[in-house]
């Protein structure tokens, strides 16, 4: 279902030449809804009146200056009670855009956050491996101790200290 909404928005974006603008606006709204518990509760709950939801959404949209196209799209989501799948719609939209532009997404899990240079270096390295442009989403997981795990196009590249220690432990157990 989320894919259908994403595809419809993407096709409109293509017609209007605003694919990237729609992505930016969708990300902004999704982030705002995700960050604001009260807003998310209001927009996603069937208990609130649609008129109230529209009024609040219009107020929010005016503050973050959304296009009329995006406002219409969000109103459709409200009408059809699809606001709870906003994150899935965003992911599907990104996937469609990435496929069209020959980009892939990589999920990199590391023990600490990466600075811009490190992030750029990871993206370049993964790009060489998969021979496509790579956008990197970083997840911080302190239990890895060090190193990182990269998942791109279904492949997992595990260079974490935690895994290395686990392999060493298994190796030692086998030899004793």
Buried (B, 14 or more C-beta within 10 A) or exposed (E): EBBEBBBEBBEBBBEEEBBEBBBEBBEBBBEBBEEEEEBBEBBBEEEEEEEEBBEBBBEBBEEEEBBEBBBEBBBEBBEEEBBEBBEBBBBBBBBBBBEEEEBBBBEBBBBEEBEEEBBEEBBEEBBEBEEBBBBBEBEEBEEBEBBBBBBBEEEEBBEBEBBBEEEEEEEEEEEE
